[in-house]
Amino acid sequence: MPCKRTMQPPDDTLDSTDLESDPHLRPCVLVALADVEERELARGWLAEGYHVETACDGLEALSHTCTHLPSALLIEPELPNASGYSVIRALRSAGVFTPVLVAVQHRARAVDRIRPLILGATDAISKPLNRFELCHRIQSMVQLGRGERLPELREAELLFLAETNSHVVAPQSFLEQCGRALRIGTRFGFESTLVSLETRSTGTLEAASDVAEKALRIEDSFCIVGPHRGVVLLIGSRPREARTVVRRLHADLVQHVQKAETSHTEAPHPPETPEPEPLDLGWYAHPLAQAYELLSARLEPDWEELFQDLQWMRPARVGSLRHRLRLLRGS
């Protein structure tokens, strides 16, 4: 049954007995979670004090919120049909400022905790949900009421809400994302990292670009700037945290190559080809501010000179996966 927005009568005509006898007089909370068990669990917790409605995908949550204007919305980013962040953006663009609580997975990057706030949410809560914390957050949001109109968030949306489905971008688009990351990071207090990749093997970067969609987050970018060089932009990640991302990229890359080799050998009449050279990938992680300063100092970006300058810098974290990748390829 849809939520009913009712004007609150004076205190002398509405007491706790009325609220218990007619739940629809309570504030309405819309719960939009993809997992059925999580959704029903949150509904049960909140039903003690609110009239609760549920939605199982982003489009349903958007339609319900615009039509019935609940007192609060609990939503998560990973929803079918439309992501939670897309729903928030559509609501704010339509002038609907229902308080929104975003349930996010616990992540290591600091930016994961503030991304919902940057994109227009009222608050964020970590999953798995805790009953006391959830009820307290919702209660605070309902008491605060509708939020004020937020400042222009177009640049933040371009940074965190990719307009394409690919992490692999052209050099110019990559530079634009670097600039946005610096400006938004300065405003909201998070760092970003530029990872430079170098390889001596032909085809390694092309294979890496194929698996980047799985290894990188939606806001991260991958760019090939030469036959043996590439760069990765990690939003909200410090240089020392880049190792985890590179290892994830490395693991997916090895699986990708092994799968391709298996398919090749299982062909009915596989053509005779020379033994493939071992994978080879070295990497350096640099604070984005330093790397971007080197690029912006030139009228035209010169990636060859940039890599030379970065090698002379003292990177916060230096690593190489060459030896390990060779072993995994059996060489």
Secondary structure, 3 states (H helix, E strand, C coil): CCCCCCCCCCHHHCCHHHHHHCHHHCCEEEEECCCHHHHHHHHHHHCCCCEEEEECCHHHHHHHHHHHCCCEEEECCCCCCCCHHHHHHHHHHCCCCCCEEEEEECCCCCHHHHHHHHCCCCEEEEECCCHHHHHHHHHHHHHHCCCCCCCCCHHHHHHHCCCCCCCECCHHHHHHHHHHHHHHHHHHCCCCEEEEEECCCCCHHHHHHHHHHHHCCCCCEEEEEECCEEEEEECCCCHHHHHHHHHHHHHHHHHHHHHHHHHHHCCCCCCCCCCCCCCCCEEEEEEHHHHHHHHHCCCCCCHHHHHHHHHHCCCCEEEECHHHHHHHCCC
